[in-house]
Amino acid sequence: MTAYNTISLFSGAMGLDLGIEKVGFKIRVCVEKDKWAAQTIRANTSIPVIERDINDVPTDEILAAAGIGRQDVTLVIGGPPCQAFSTAGKQKGFADFRGNVMLQYLRVVRDILPEFFIMENVRGLQSAKLNSVPAEYAEYEPIKDVKGSAFHFMVAEFRKLGYSISHALLNAANYGVPEKRERIVVIGHRGERVPIPSPTHSENGEFGTKKWNTLRSCIGDMEHRTDMHYTELRKRSRPYMKILKEGQNWRNQPEDMAMQAMGKAYFLSGGKTGFLRRLKFDEPSPTLVTSPTMPATLLCHPTQLRPLSIEEYARIQQFPDSWTFNGRLETIYKQIGNAVPVGLGQAVGQQIMRIINGQTSANEEARNNIHLIQGTRTQQTGILQLCLDNEHTISRKHCRRYNKMERHNQV
């Protein structure tokens, strides 16, 4: 049997890894600097773990820990920490260019040149700016400080290594995960493009897909368990949560009560749907965040006066019930909340395995409906398209710069 050796970077609690292994890839080594996530890996597997910052880990050390040579690696996977690229953060992008862990992912791929790689990230990566350009990357100076330039840089550099690239914003709910969670997925292949996997599910079962899996189908049997582990709701929110029913939030309270409950947040713009929110059993979960009791992203159980437990978090992210998480309660929430749902990793891994087995081709996307299903959109890599997508924030001057880069790099 062929061993499709895989190197895992930024492994976390191994959600992506478990999905990849389900379709036949073998994780040979994990690189993860967080001590609790590293302990979680060791508690559940015998896979070697390099528990250090990837900036300080040479590629040769990764290969030695894996017990294989460069030529034996089929796949490199990983999701570099994405805080700098998140739309919820300050979008510092590549301000500290050389120390950015995105470059370390690129470095490992460059050193090994595996047949395939998978890189996942938050949707904010699409708009992150390349706001610092060292001399060795001077060719990117024309697009410095332009929205979307950091992502363009990564794609262009992967292509220089001989990879064909496909990438898309995928909603995990469209692949059978009981959670609406959007992630950018980038697939590289030293051969023909790997088509983005076709959705298997959609909100209403459009185009021959199944309907989204719901919270009830996932954690309904856990509703009355008494052995759950969870943080308590904030004291201030408890009186208001008591009167809210399944699927309701602060808007379902009388106006005077809502104003009192929300405080200053009442006057903020936006939908504010995450405030004082009870989840609905008959819908997928919203995106699991690293703490279920944050005011703006509250994840209160549909019927119980408590947030989702770590056991429910793990079930939603599709970890096996037997999977052990190490650390304090808050660190376990963080590990699970930062993970890629197992089912999403499996869908992407299955698509690569189909390429390996000659069961799919690069023109498959022309025949499926991924553009039409909510939260699953292929991203155009052409620079002119980036200009069009961001016409309100990118000047004509920057568009000319983009077009110049497109002609130069053939991206």
C-alpha positions, 0 to 999 in steps of 0.5 A, a space after each residue: 500500500 502506498 504511504 502518502 507521507 504528509 508533513 503537518 505545520 501549525 498542527 493545532 489540535 489536528 482537525 485538518 490532519 484528521 480529515 486528511 488521514 481519513 482519505 489515506 494520507 499519513 501524518 509523519 510529523 507535526 510542528 506546533 509551538 503551543 504547548 497545550 496543542 502539542 500535548 493534545 497531539 501526544 495524548 492521542 497519537 504517536 506522531 512526533 511533535 516538534 514543539 517550537 516556533 517554526 522560525 527556529 525549525 530548519 526543514 532538515 530537522 522536520 524531515 529527520 523527525 518524520 524519518 523520511 527524505 524530501 523525495 518521500 513527501 507527498 503533501 504538506 498541510 497547515 494553517 499559519 496563525 492568521 491573526 495578522 490577516 483577520 478582518 477582526 484584527 489590525 491587518 498588519 499583513 507582512 509588516 514584519 516581513 521576514 518573521 511572518 509565519 506565512 513565509 515559513 510555510 512557503 520556506 518549507 514548501 520551497 525546501 521540500 517541493 512536495 507534489 501537493 500542499 494545502 494551506 488554509 486561512 481566514 477570509 481576511 487573507 484575501 484583503 491583507 496588504 503587503 506593506 513591507 517589501 525587503 530587497 529580495 522581493 523588490 519586484 512586488 514594490 509596485 503593489 505594496 500597501 494595496 489591498 489583497 497584495 499579500 495574498 497575491 504575493 503568496 500565490 505568485 511565489 508558489 507558482 514560481 516553484 512550479 505549482 498550479 494553484 486553486 483557491 476558494 472561500 469554502 463554507 464548511 456547512 456545504 461539506 456536511 459540517 454542522 457549522 457555518 464556518 468560512 475558510 480560505 483554502 489554497 491547494 497547490 499541485 506540481 501538475 494540473 490544477 486540483 479542482 475545488 471540491 464540489 459542495 455536498 450540502 447546501 442550506 435548502 438542498 439546491 442542485 442535488 445536494 443534501 440539506 445542511 446538517 444541523 446542531 440537533 443532528 450533531 449534539 441533540 443527544 447531549 442536551 441533558 448530559 450532566 457531565 459537561 465541561 464549560 465556562 459559566 455565562 457572564 453574570 450580567 447576561 444571565 438574567 436576560 438569557 433566562 427569558 430568551 428562547 431557542 434561536 432568539 437574541 437581544 432583539 427579542 426583548 422589550 426595547 427598554 430591556 434590550 437597551 439595558 442589556 446591551 448597554 453602549 453596544 445598543 447604539 453600535 451599527 451592524 446587525 449585532 446578532 451575536 449579542 445575547 444569542 441562543 442557538 437554534 437546534 435546526 440550523 448549523 452552529 455559527 462559527 465556533 470562536 475561541 471563547 463561547 461567552 464573549 459578548 458579541 459572539 455568545 454561543 449559548 445552548 439552545 435550551 440550557 442556561 449555559 454556553 456550549 461545552 467543550 464536548 459539544 464544541 468538539 462534536 461540532 468540529 467533528 473530532 472523535 468523542 474519544 479525542 482527548 484535549 489537554 490544558 485548562 478549560 479556556 485553552 481547550 476552547 481555544 484549541 477546538 475553536 481554532 481548528 479546521 473542521 474534520 469534514 472540511 479537511 476530508 473534503 479537500 484531501 479527498 479531492 487531492 486523492 482523486 487527482 492521485 487516482 486519476 478520478 478528476 480533472 482540472 475542468 471539473 469546476 466548470 461542471 459544478 455549482 460551487 459559485 451558486 452555493 452560499 459561502 463557497 466561492 472560487 477566488 479569481 487569481 487574476 490581478 485585474 479581478 482583484 481590482 474589480 472586486 475592490 473597486 471602491 478601495 483600489 485606485 486606478 493607479 493601483 489597478 495599473 500596478 496590478 496589471 503590470 504585475 500580472 504581465 510580469 508574473 503571468 498570475 
